[in-house]
Amino acid sequence: MGVIARNENQLTLIYSSNTRVGKRAYAYLNGLDKKFLDIDISKTKVSDTQWVEIADALGVKVGDLVDKKEVELAIDSTTEFGTNDWLKIIQNNDKVIQFPIVIKGKITRQITSSTDLLEYYEVDSAGLEQSPLNDTPPDIERTTEDENFIEKK
């Protein structure tokens, strides 16, 4: 059992408000008027254990979460860095996280665009083929049941 709370009905966004993609993802979710839990890592620290769990859930190493271009180091190569080295970098500079991380139930993903967040909410296309122009009033009732638009891992 991991230390990160996971719930099929709860979307969690882990982001930095000091990055462009992070700000946009947060603004996009706010605009959807849906409930979500946001963790801004520039204000709230995520523990080392949680970062390791997130990396494992994504199937990557902790160092792969880091945007190497954002890391200012006095050395030329990071090939010798281990997990603890990357964790120290993450804890001291929230801007190094490449992309916001979304957690919903068993699913953990990094998002590269704020529109990727739509995958985590039900999409209902009721009434698209109906139009007042062809004398069919739109049906606004849900026509889909239990459809899942994202892959479960």
NORHU-V396496 format. One line per field, one symbol per residue. phi: phi as a letter, one per 40 degrees, with the letter a starting at -180 (. if undefined). psi: psi as a letter, one per 40 degrees, with the letter a starting at -180 (. if undefined). Layout:
phi=???
psi=???
This chain:
phi=.ccccbaccbcbbbabccbccccccccccdccfbcabbbcccbbcccdccccccdcccgbcdcccccccccbbcbcbbcccbdcccccccccaccccdbdbbbagccbacbbacccccdcbcbbbdgcccaccbfbcccbccbbbfcbcbccb
psi=hiehhhhdehhhhhiheeiddddddddddddefiiihhhheedhhhiddddddddddefiiddeehhddehhieidiedehadddddddddegeeehdiihhhhbehhihheideddddeihhhfhedeiiddffhihheiheihfiheihh.
